[in-house]
Amino acid sequence: MTQTSMARRRVIVVGGGIGGLAAALAIARQNVEVLLLEQADQIGEIGAGIQLGANAFNALDALGAGEAARNRAVFTDSLTLMDAVDAREIARVETGDAYRERFANPYGVIHRADIHLSVFEAVQGNPLIQFRTSTHVQRIEQTERGVTVIDQHGNRYDADAVIGADGVKSAVRATLVGDEPTVTGHVVYRAVVDVENMPKDLQINSPVVWAGPRCHLVHYPLRGGKQYNLVVTFHSRQKEVWGVTDGSKEEVLSYFEGIHPLPHQMLDRPTSWRRWATADRDPVEQWSYGRATILGDAAHPMTQYLAQGACQALEDAVTLGAAIGATDGDFVEAFRLYEKVRIPRTARVLWSAREMGRVYHAKGVERLVRNQLWVGRTREQFYDSLEWLYGWRAEDCLKGAL
């Protein structure tokens, strides 16, 4: 297939979040036209901070958005795990020069809106990508020759293939797989605090996790240290329904009794909270069907305990673009290739995140065992154990599948 004929092919990407924008960019870089459909009335992002491991920066570089993201990120000195009951350090992984040397990229933290903007800027600069907002996709139809996407008004959009990057409640996944997300019962509260309102003894250049019984707290700097991201998570006492609402300080405080005063002081700092009732899904053996596939939270929604949700969506996008290039624009074959490498990797990350949640929220004897897990572990031993996660490389993303 010639590059001229490739340029006439078109893919629809459903969803304008980080994963959807990255997918649009990766596909367009294969000289394929992209129509991006977003249900909101404008392309944007909500939320607070996220963490970007070396694997995410590698993916961003492959998409041409790495420099913009680096300019907006805060590079951390370490990843630190503390016991929220007695305020003792459990483990520390250095993320400075030695981390960069090992994994060829930094570890950073960034506001979700800033990473979204960094990818969006690259998307806006690509003439092969068009947008349509206020478009809520209801279903898709496909034949051997193409796909049709239908929105809430009955409008029909034709293309050669479709990518569902439309989140946990994905309409594309509903058509392809037909399963339901599992509400975890874990509730996440997120807030951003100005540095002036952040306790001095907690102004640390590190994602710090305070692990407590059936709960934990996380904080790290954003936007050059002018703000701090604060996240608290707990096991809800009530039956939860997936979604995002306004939260209350009273509910947060009710779950963090018995926590050491040092981390507990953060709970009074936010002036407002947003409350996420979280969901994930068990991994599936197939998520591509014909000319349709999914990525990001639509494919593998995961709990936040490894801070890899956005990172894995970026990896998905890069791999998808590489698969399209490797199959000369044969979308059916490209999607098979893409899921062949992404399903096992994202399943490993998803299951590892679940287990890390158990580690964070240990109580009783489990807490005592957790606090001894990493005693005496060297920096290189930590790096060796994390190589599978942070050592991902865009240039090898199809390794073993071709």
N, C-alpha and C positions, 0 to 999 in steps of 0.2 A: 504494500500500500504506500503510495507516495505521500509526501508531506502536504501536497496541494489537496489531495482528497481527504486527508486527515483533518485539515482545517475546516472542511465542510461538515464534519461530524459534530454532534451536539450532545452534551450530557446535562441533565437536570440534577442539581444538588438541592435537597430539601433541608432547610435549616441554616441560619446565618450566625450560629455560635462559633466558638473557636474551631471546632472540628469541621464544620461546614465550610467556613472560609478557607481553612487549610486545604480541604479537599478540592475546592474550586481552584485554588492556586496550583496545587499539584497537578490537576488534570489539564488546566490551561497551559502549563509548562510543557505538556505533551502535544501542544498545537491543536487542542480540541476546544471547541466553543463550549461555554458553560452558562447556563441560566440558573441563577440562585434564587430560590423562593423562600421568603421569610414571612412567618405569620404576624410578627410585630409590625407596627407602622414605621419603624426605622431600624436600621442595622445598629445594634449596640449590645452591651453586656451589663448585667447586674451582678452583685455579689461583692466580695471583699478580696482578700489576698489568696494567691495560690503559690505553690512551690514548683520550681522547675529544676529537675535534675539534669545531669550532663546529657542524658538521652534526649531530653526536650530541646536543649540548645542545638544538638546535632541535627535534629529534625528541622528546627527553625532555620538553620543555616541552609539546609537543602531546599527550603522553600523561598529563600531570599529575604527572610524576615529576621534573621539572627542579630544583625547589628542594631536594628531598631529596638528589639526586645532587650538587648544588653544595655542600651542607653537608658532604659526605664526600670531596670531591675536593680535590686540590692543584692550584692554578692555576700554570702554568709561565711562565717569563720568555722562553723561546726553545726552538727545536728546533735541536740542534747536531749536525753531522756532523764527526767527527775521523778522521784517518788513524791507524790502530792501529799502523802500522809506525814512523812517526817522530813521532807525537803532535802533528802540526800540524792546525790547524783548516782544514776544507775549505769548510764553509758554515754559516751561522747564519740562521735565520728567527725574527724576533722574534714572540713570542706574548703580549705584554702589552697595553697600552691600545690601541696602533695596530691590533693584530690584532682586538681586540674591536670597535673602531670599524668596521673593514672588514667583518667577518663577523657582527657583531651578537651574538656569543657568545664565551665564552672558549675557551682550549685547556686541558684538564685531564688529570690522571692520577689513577687511582683503583684500589683493590683490586677485583678481579673480584667478590668476595663482597659488597662494598659497593654496587656498581652493581646487582647482582642484587637485593640487599635493597631498594634504593631503588625499583625497579620492583615488587617483590613487595609492598611496603607498599601501594602504590596498588592493586594487584590485590586484596589482602585487604580493602580498603575498598569493593570493588564487589560488591554483592549478586547481580549477574548471573553471577558466575564461581564455579564449583565445581571442586574438585580430586579426583583419584583417583590415589594413589601406588601403587608396587609393581605397575604395570601396563605390561607390555612389549608394545607393539603389534606384531603379526605381519604383518597385511595389511589391506587395505581392499576393500570391495565397493561399487559404486554403481549406481544406476538413474537414470532421468530425474527421479525425485522425491526422492531422498535418498541417503545413504551409510550404510554399516555398517562399523564398526571392530571387528576381532577381536583379542583379546589372547592371551597365552601360555596361558591356561587355557580358551580357547574362549569366553570371555564376549563378548557382542556389544553394541555401543553404537550406537544409531541417532541420526542428526542430519541436518540439511539440507545440511551441507557439512563438509569436513575440511581442516585446515591442518597440514601436516607441518613441524614445527620441531624435528625429532629428529636433527639433527646430520649429520656426515659419512657415517655408516652408516645413513642414513635408510631406515626400512622403507616410509614413504609414497613416497619417491622411487623405491625399488626397484619398487613397484607401478606407478607412473606412467611412469617413464623407463626403468628397468632397466639403467642403466649402472653402471660401477664407478669409484670414486675412483682417482686416480693418486697413488701414493706418490712424493713429490718427491725423496727421498734427502737432504733437508735435515733435520737433527736440531736441535731446540730444547731447551735446558736452562733451567729457570726456578727461581728461588729468591727468598726474601725475607730481607733482612739487617737486623737492628736497627741504628739509627743509631750506637750505640756501637761497632759492629763495622765500620762503613763508613769507608774511608780519608778523612781530613779533606779532602784535596785533590780528592776526587771527590764531595763533598757539594754538589752543584750543583742548583739549582732548574730543571732542564731534562731532558727526555729526551735523553740524550747517546748517540749511536751511534758506536762505534769500529769503523771499517770496515777489515777485514784481508783478506788473500788467502784466498778460499774460506771465510771466517768473519767474524763480527762480534760485538761485545758491546754491550749497551744497559743503561743504569741511569737511574733517576729516583726521586724521593721518593714515599712513600705515607703516608697517615694522619697528615697534619699534619707530615710530616718525621720521624716517629718510626721509620719503616722505609724501606728502599730496595728497589726492585724490581731484580733482576738477571736479565738474559736473555743467553744465549750461543747462537749458531747456527753450525753448520758443515756442510759437505758430507761425508756419511758415507762411509767407505771400504768399507762392507759393504752388502749388500742389506737394505733396511729393510722392515718390516711396520708399517702404520699402527697407532698405539696409544700409550698412556701407561704408563710404568714408572718405577721408581726409577732414578736415575742414579748415576754414580760420578765423583768428582773426577779419578781417574786418566784416564778417557776424555776429559774436558774438557781437561785439561792436554796430552794428546797431540796435540790439534788446534790448540793456540795457541802453539806454539814460534815464535820470531821476532817475537813481539808486544812492543811497547815496555813497559818496566817499569811505567809509569804505569797503563795499563788492566789489565795482567797481574796486578797485585796483588789485584784483585777476585776472582780465581779461587780464592783460598785462603779467602775469607771465609764462604761458606755452610757450614752444618753438615749440610745435606741438599739434594739436588737432585731435581727431577722431570724426566723425559726424555720429550719428545714426538717421535715420528717423524711428520712432517707429510705431509699429502695435500691436493691440490686437485682441481679438475675443469675440463676445457675447458667454456666456456659452451655452452649449448644454446639452440635457437630457440624452444622451448616447454617450460614446466614446469607448466602448468595443464591439466588434463583434466577436463572436465565440472564436477563439484562439488568437485573436489580440487585443491589447490595446495600449494606449499612455500615456505619462506623461510629466510633465514639460511644457516647452513652446509649445510643440506639442499639448498638451491637453488644456492648459489655458494660452496662452500668455497674459501678463498683463502689464500695465504701471508701471513705477518705483516708483510711489509716496508713496507706503508703504514699499519700499525696501524689498519685499517679493518674488521676482521671484525665486531666487535660494533656498530660505528657503522652499517654497512650493514644489519645485522639490524634495528636500530631504525628506520632509514629504511623498510625493507620493511614493518614492522608499521604504521607511520603511513600509508603509501601504501595498504596493504591495507584499513585502516579507511576511508580516504577513498573508495576505489573502491566499497566496499559502500554507503556513504552516497550516492555519486553515482548508483548504479544502483538505488536504492530497494530494496535487499535481493535483487536478482537475482544470485545467487552465481555462476552461470556467466558472465554478462556482466561482473560485478565482477572475477573472476579473470582474464578476458581483458584487461581494462583495466589491472589491476595488473601483469601480466607485460609488457604493451606498453611500460610506462615503466621497469620495474625490470630487465628482461633486458639492454638495452643499457647502462644505467648501471653495473650490477654487473659486467658483462663488461669495461667500461673500467677499473674499479677493479682487478679481478682481473688483467688483463693488465699494468696499470701496476705492480702489486705485484710481479709476476714480473720486470719490467724493473728495478725498484728493487733487487731481490735481486741482479741481475747487477751493478748499480752498486756496491752495498755490498761485494760479494765480488770486485771486480776485482783483478787481479794483473798484473805486468809492465807492458807499454805501456798496457793498458787502465786500470791504476791511475793512470798519469801523465795520461792523458786525463781521467779522472774528476776528478782534483784541480784541473783547470783549468776545469771546466764552468761554475762559478758565480762565477769571479773577476770582481769589479767589478759584480755584480748588486745592484741597489738593493732596499730593503725593498718598495717598491711593485711592482717587477718580480717579486719572489718571490710577492707576494700575487696579482698578475695571473695567474701561472702556476698558482696553487692555487685560483683562484676556482671552477673546475668542481667541485672536491672539497668544499671547506669552505663554499661559498656556497649549498648546498642549503637550501631552505626548505619547511617542511611545507605552507604555504599554496599553494605552486606545485607540489606533488608530482605532480599529474596533468596539468600543463601540456603541451600538445601531443598529449594522448591523447584528449581529449573532443571 
